[in-house]
Amino acid sequence: MIREKELLAIVKRVRGKITPESETGWNERRSIDEVIEQLNREVMALEGGDVNMLQLFNLYFAPTGFFQELAMANGWSDDYMQLSTKWDELYSQR
């Protein structure tokens, strides 16, 4: 349970970096508002105890995944790399 809370905290930090001004150039079919809405639903599901969401977020943290693409498009790649490294460490210990 402790690991899940730490993983949730990392996801929330990433979510906090995604703003209505963020670019989604890699996926022109989805607006940033749709991305934010989806992430909010997924974070709420994880907060509500749906640990299956961890698998989804693990895919988002994968190299060239959802979060890395957002980070690269919006100038926070260095922060992403630190968060992703911590995510990988914690996820492997759960």
C-alpha positions as CSV (number, residue, x, y, z in Angstrom):
1,M,0.0,0.0,0.0
2,I,2.8,2.4,0.8
3,R,4.3,1.9,-2.7
4,E,1.0,2.6,-4.3
5,K,0.8,5.9,-2.5
6,E,4.3,6.8,-3.6
7,L,3.4,5.9,-7.2
8,L,0.3,7.9,-7.0
9,A,2.3,10.9,-5.8
10,I,4.6,10.6,-8.9
11,V,1.6,10.4,-11.2
12,K,0.1,13.5,-9.6
13,R,3.4,15.4,-10.1
14,V,3.3,14.5,-13.8
15,R,-0.4,15.4,-14.0
16,G,0.5,18.8,-12.4
17,K,2.9,19.6,-15.2
18,I,0.1,19.2,-17.8
19,T,-1.8,22.4,-18.3
20,P,-4.4,23.7,-20.7
21,E,-1.4,25.4,-22.5
22,S,0.4,22.1,-23.0
23,E,1.1,20.9,-26.5
24,T,-0.1,17.5,-27.8
25,G,1.5,17.7,-31.2
26,W,2.2,13.9,-31.2
27,N,-1.6,13.3,-31.1
28,E,-3.5,15.9,-33.0
29,R,-6.8,14.1,-32.7
30,R,-7.0,14.8,-29.0
31,S,-7.1,18.2,-27.5
32,I,-5.2,18.9,-24.3
33,D,-8.5,19.3,-22.5
34,E,-9.4,15.7,-23.5
35,V,-6.0,14.5,-22.3
36,I,-6.4,16.3,-19.0
37,E,-9.9,14.9,-18.5
38,Q,-8.7,11.4,-19.2
39,L,-5.8,11.7,-16.8
40,N,-8.0,13.1,-14.1
41,R,-10.4,10.1,-14.4
42,E,-7.5,7.7,-14.3
43,V,-5.9,9.4,-11.3
44,M,-9.3,9.3,-9.5
45,A,-9.6,5.6,-10.2
46,L,-6.2,5.0,-8.7
47,E,-7.0,7.2,-5.7
48,G,-10.2,5.1,-5.3
49,G,-8.1,1.9,-5.0
50,D,-8.1,0.6,-8.6
51,V,-4.5,-0.8,-8.5
52,N,-5.0,-2.0,-12.1
53,M,-4.4,1.6,-13.1
54,L,-0.8,1.1,-12.1
55,Q,-0.3,-1.0,-15.2
56,L,-1.7,1.7,-17.4
57,F,0.5,4.3,-15.8
58,N,3.5,2.0,-16.2
59,L,2.8,2.1,-19.9
60,Y,2.6,5.9,-19.8
61,F,6.1,6.0,-18.2
62,A,7.6,3.6,-20.8
63,P,10.2,5.0,-23.1
64,T,8.5,7.0,-25.9
65,G,5.3,6.6,-23.9
66,F,2.5,9.0,-23.3
67,F,4.3,10.9,-20.5
68,Q,7.6,11.1,-22.2
69,E,6.1,12.5,-25.4
70,L,4.2,15.1,-23.4
71,A,7.4,16.1,-21.5
72,M,9.4,16.4,-24.7
73,A,6.7,18.5,-26.4
74,N,6.5,20.8,-23.4
75,G,10.0,21.3,-22.2
76,W,10.1,19.2,-19.0
77,S,12.1,16.2,-20.2
78,D,14.6,16.5,-17.4
79,D,11.9,16.4,-14.8
80,Y,10.2,13.5,-16.6
81,M,13.4,11.5,-16.5
82,Q,13.8,11.9,-12.7
83,L,10.1,11.0,-12.1
84,S,10.3,8.1,-14.5
85,T,13.4,6.7,-12.8
86,K,11.7,6.9,-9.4
87,W,8.5,5.4,-10.9
88,D,10.5,2.4,-12.3
89,E,12.3,1.9,-9.0
90,L,9.1,1.9,-7.0
91,Y,7.0,0.0,-9.5
92,S,9.5,-2.9,-9.6
93,Q,9.3,-3.2,-5.8
94,R,5.5,-3.5,-5.5
